[in-house]
């Protein structure tokens, strides 16, 4: 999940609400999926208390929004952590531990009942604009490879494959590997993004 989040953040940042969009944040069931398919549910309340439920056991803590720092302070069971805002919409909240590399990804269970945040973002990005053939000069390139459709979503003003562009195969992020998209032209993909291009 961490690798996926780091790869997708530059593409979804423009869809994010500010952290102080309390109508999106408050009283919703925000779920964190941990290892071994265990779940923790957080509910931010208007009085700045926070309910944390894990296997039905509830802890009550407090939270504080630090607007100028674009951060949120969460304290539960006498342990406080500062998180920096990365992304927020009605379905997903992504925070990063201040000064660290770990992410806290919370999914609104009312919006995404299956908690499949990867699929949610794939659909969100793909639905912003329909894919077009490169000959049309549009921002997306669609290439038919056998029975599959490879789509390159260009993140720059260029219509040619470029480092950082997103790559999908049949609507799913392309697996890490080398893909031939034209005669003597290949893209090298890592975690759904173009890492480099080559002629061999």
N, C-alpha and C positions, 0 to 999 in steps of 0.2 A: 504493500500500500504506500509506503514512504516514497519508493521510487516513482510510482504512478503519480502521486501528488506533486512531487517536485517537477515532474515532466509536464504536467497539465496546467500548473498555476499561471505561467505566462499567457496561456491562451484563454483562461477564464477570468482573469483579473478585471477585464472591462465589464463583466456582467455582475460584479460584486456590489452589494449595498455597503454602506458604511456601518461600522460596528455599533453606532448609536441608533440604528434603525430598530428601536425597541419593539415596534409592532410585529416585526418578524421574529425577534428573539424570545420574547416573553411567553411563558405559560405553554410552550410547545414541548413535546416529548423528544428531546435530543438524545440520540442513542449512539454510543461508542461501542464498536465491535472489537473485542479483545482477542487474544490468542485462544485457540481451542474453542472458537465459536461461543464464547461467553460474552455477555452484554452488560453494559452499564448505562443507565438512563439518567439524564440530567434535566431538571426543569428549573429555569431561571424565573423567579417570581418578582413581582413589581416592588415588593418591600425589600429587595436586594438579598433575600434569602435564596438558597438553592437547595433543591431536593436531589439527592443522589441515591438511586435505587440499584442494587446489585443482588440478583437472585431473591428479590423480594425484601431484602434488608435495606432499610432507609436510613441514610445519614443526612443531617441538616447542617448546612454551612452557610456561607455568605459570599456574595460576589460584588465587585465594584468596577464600574466602567471608568477608565482613565482616558478621556477623550484626546487630550493633547499628545499622549503617548501612543494613541491608537491601539490600546491594550486593554486587557481585562484581568483583574485579580480575582482568583478563586481560592477560597479557604474552606477546607473540609477536614474534620477531625484534627484540628489544630495545625494542619499543614497548609501553607499558602504557596501558590504558584502564580507567576506572572506569565501571561500568554499574549503574544502579539497577533493582531488581526491579519489574516491572509485572504480569507474569502467568506462572504455571507450572502446567501439568498434565502428564499422561503424553504428550501429543501436541505441545504448543506451549510455547515459552519466549519471552517478550517482555521485552526489557531496553531501557532508555533511557540514552543517554549522559549521564553526570552533568554537570549544568549546561548541557546542550544540548537540541536539539529532535529529534535523530535517534533512531530506534528500531532495535534489532537484533532481528529476528524469526527464530527458529530453529524448525524443524519436525522432529519425530521421524520419520525415514523409515520406521521399522518400523511406526508407527501410521498415518501418512498417506503411503502410497507415492507418490501423485500430487502431494504437496506443496501441495495446494489448501487453504490455511489459511482462505480466505474461506468456502468451502463447509463446512468443518469447524465453524466458529463459527456459521454460519447454522443448521446442523443441531443443534448443541449447545443453542442458545438456544430454538429452536422445539420441541425434544423435551422441554424441562423441564415444559411444560404444554401440553395440547391447546388449540387455539383454540376460542372459543365465540362465539356471537352476542351482540351487545350487550344484547339483551333478557333474557338469562339473568343479567346482573349479574356476569359473570366478569371476570377481569383482561385477557382478550384480546377484541378486537373483530374479527369476520369480516364482510366486506362483499363481495357478489358484484357485479362490474362486467363485464357482458358475459360472456365466457368465462373471465374471470380472477377470482381470489380475492385480495382485499386484506386483509391481516391487520395490525392495529395491536396491538403488544404494549405494554401500559401499564406504565410503570415507576414510576408513582405509585399512590396509593390510589384515584385517580379512575378511573372507567370511561369518561370522555369523552376525546377526543384532546387531548393536552397536549404542549407543547414538550419535546423530548427522547425522546418515545416512538419505538420502533422500528417501521418499516413494511416489510412484505414484500408482494410480488406473486408468486403461485404459488410460494412458498417461497424466493424470491430477494429480496435487499434492493432496495427500490424505487429507481428512478433519480430523480435530482434533477428536481423538477417540481411541478406543481400538480394535485391530485386532488380530484375532487368526490365526497364521501361521503354527502351528503344534500342535500335541497333548500336552496339558498342557503347551503351549508356546505362549505368547502374546507379541505384541509390542504396546506401548502407544505412539501415534503420536500427535504432536502439530505443527500446521501450516506446514504440509508436512515433518516434521523431527521426527525421533525417539527420544523421551524424556527419555524413559526407557523401559526395558523388564521385564516380570514377568512370573511366572508359573501359575498364576491364573488370 
